[in-house]
Amino acid sequence: MKKVFVVLVVLFVLGSGAVFAQVSDTAQLVLSGVIGPYVNITITPAPAAGNLNLNVAQTNLLVGTAVEVSNVPYNVSASSVNGFEFTNGPESHPYELFYAGQAVSQGADIFGASQSATVGQNREIRVTYAAALGIPSGTYTDEVTFTIEQQ
């Protein structure tokens, strides 16, 4: 009986030690996320853009503002439906387009940012043209598409 009692005491001591030996523990949770590349451009026309007086020469006339947003280095390019000419049927009148102070060529990169601009970057869009004398009256238009893309 003494042996049984000793064995029970030993088991009790060992068992109770295992219950009370660990009073705290730690574990980690690693959180991870990915932000993909993002580019966006919006164009806001100036009041003059839809009501140009082609009879009067203009130099550096503000016709719009671009807002660029990106989290990667990017380039901006522009292309014109009519090759940077106001057209009305077979008649046309050339103009020069400027983006952020730089002359625009059809499809060529006109502006690039080597660092990302996570907040909007405003760029002025301006036109210069001579007076359109000697061409028929009418509404002359062109449409310019601006593209922003990751470098």
RAKADA-V243934 format. One record per run of one state. SS is the DSSP state (a for helix, b for strand, c for the rest). FROM is the first residue (numbers start at 0). TO is the last residue. If there is no record, write none. Layout:
# RAKADA-V243934
ss=(SS SS)
from=(FROM FROM)
to=(TO TO)
This chain:
# RAKADA-V243934
ss=(c a c b c a c b c b c b c b c b c b c b c b c b c b c)
from=(0 1 21 38 45 46 50 57 70 73 80 84 88 90 94 95 99 101 103 108 113 120 129 140 141 143 150)
to=(0 20 37 44 45 49 56 69 72 79 83 87 89 93 94 98 100 102 107 112 119 128 139 140 142 149 150)
